[in-house]
Amino acid sequence: MDLRFGDGKPTDEEREAVDALLGPPESSWEGADRDARDETDLRWARGGREARDRRDLLLPGLHALNDRVGWISEGALDYLCRRLTVPPAEAYGVATFYAMFSVRPRPATVLHVCTDLACATAGAGELCAAVEARLGPESGVKVERSPCLGLCERAPAALAIRAGISARPAFEDEAVQADSGGPGVAAPGVGTGKGRRMREPRYATAVTAPATPEAAITAATTPEDAPPEPAPALAVPQTGDPTLTLLRRIGTTDPTSLDAYRAAGGYTALRRAFALGPAGVIREVTDAGLVGRGGAAFPTGRKWQATAAQPDRPHYLVCNADESEPGTFKDRVLMEGDPYALVEAMTIAGYATGAHRGYLYLRGEYPRALVRLTHAVAQARARGLLGDDVLGQGYAFDIEIRRGAGAYICGEETALFNSIEGRRGEPRSKPPFPVEKGLFGKPTAANNVETLVNVLPILTMGAQAYAAIGTPSSTGPKLFCVSGSVRRPGVYELPFGATLGELLTLAGVRDGLRAVLLGGAAGGFVRPDELGIPLTFEGTREAGTTLGSGVVMAFDDTVPLPRLLLRIAEFFRDESCGQCVPCRVGTVRQEEALHRIAERTGAAAAGDVALLREVGRAMRDSSICGLGQTAWNAVESAIDRLGAYE
């Protein structure tokens, strides 16, 4: 281990935050006070496999410090590194990778104000200016302009986080009561993965959306007293529609009650899974034609079969709940409004793939989802629906929640694995593929929230009935996140094959429609005369665009398109992990060119448009992962389909 420890010492508060997660140190090698009488402590230190097995606690440890103090000092980082036997240089690289952490002193309260696409068109710029003018340095609040917070249906949005409201560790039994602990208080449930249930100290959060300067300031100055955010049902305009499949319980069933979930059909699918056996579950999912809903559209049954067939053990299941694509919020609505469905679906996926542990990687900007899922996991464990003997069937499975910390790139599955393992969230080169060597180098099946939740109706209604929904190539229902210039923004459920125009009619598109962005920042624009595009993977592909994760953002003629494109470019520049040259350099060059042509049109901009095309091709052809490969998509479509700079 390369030591390179500094002279900084942790404060008592920082030491307590780490010890609350890891337990007290056992020797001076781990940071305990050295006892001169204990000669054994001076002669040897544990290491090797035991030390490496604790590396995955680095991210929870950084969260523990950030939650308690609001930033991560050199002394605190050194102490955490001693506890985990992690080189400080590596830990510093991890701590500085995530936007929600700071290695420089800052106030205990941070107000994140979204300035991404939906919020920008709803007045986020004016909101930021007003808040910054009234919250000066003496306020004890740091205002940060944030990428998408996943609250696009209520734009503009703000999230306040206050560190250090409790100095005591929170334990698993408190997680069951977390929902009734008062509005805005999150009890982050993070197990250590080593059989311990001690969790990090509490911290206070408050969401305000749609935000006014007054509401944002109230949330920042007194987050624990801020009014609770609206119920998830408000994000589902179709609530109560009997034809819904994935959203049918949201707004009609208490999301905190396991009994209410079971009364509404919960755990029927898991019982059928046990009746079918692992191979039978995979066959049903394959016959149903389910493909990934995160954008790649890879057949889920093939992924599960490839994972289950691997002889190497153990197998892992990972739920990718790090939706960070601007305009995407469907997974948030599912997790907040129907958390037990995700717990059940993960249990089924683990059973089918031979996994006994599932990791739920949740983006750090979703405090309400964290509380709901922590509560659901604890209740399921207490009722025998998770643990050593699920439903008395002799199958052991448990779920561990891991919080992200603000990194769009961690939505890429291998970057997510690195993040869980306590490394920088940088994508890995493939092959080997995750089904062979994924999390901790073992066979891993990774699916997003919407994909997993689709498994429940497949097992309850049968593969044939499920496949009859939608089209032959795109089966089942699909969730769409509609925001922007519409009267009823929210999550909509439609069968594959419905047209873009039908969806926008449901959402109440406003007059003066200028463009529609499909697939989010990594997607593409279409014109108002192209609303007949069928919302299927093959239909959007034939139309020269992409369905992506289901983002549909409408923009009327009051939205300045060049400024919108510049914000997309800024997003990709900020979120590039910097690992590969095409993306690291290309995203910067793309933003620079868009800055130059923002106020120019016609011949004056032609040279930079040509440069954009060259840079875009280079990123698409040679970037390691999808971030760089798609960073040019929206800009290209705006130039070619909308004539953005003519």
ABEGO torsion letter per residue (X at the ends): XBBGBBABBBBAAAAAAAAAAAEBBABAAAGBBBBAABAAAAABBBBEAAAAAAAAAAAAAAAAAAAAAGBBBAAAAAAAAAAAGBBAAAAAAAAAABAABBABBBBABBBBBBABAAAAAAGAAAAAAAAAAABBAAAGBBBBBBBBAGAAAAOBBBBBBBBGABABBBBAAAAAAAAAAEBGBBBBBBBAGAGBABBBBBBBBBBBOBBBAAAAAAAAABAAABBBBBBAAAABAABGBAABAAAAABGABBAABAAAAAAAGBGAAAAAAAAAEAAAAAAAAAAAGBBBAAGAGBBAAAAAAAAAABABOBBBBBBBAABABBGBAAAAAAAAABAAAAAAAAAAAAAAAGBABBBBBBBAABAAAAAAAAAAAAAAAAAGABEABBGGAGBBBBBBBBBBAGBAAAABAAAAAAAAAGBBBBBBBOOBBAAABBBGGBBBBBBBAAAAAAAAAAAAAEAAAAAABEBAABBEBBBBBBBEBBABBEBBBBBBGBBAAAAAAAAGBBBGBABBBBGEAABBBBBAAAAABBBBAAAAAAAGBBAEAGBBBBBBAABBAAAAAAAAAAAAAAABAGABAAAAAAAAAAAAAAAAAAABBEAAAAAAAAAAAAAAAAAAAABABAAAAAAAAAAAAAAAAAGAAX
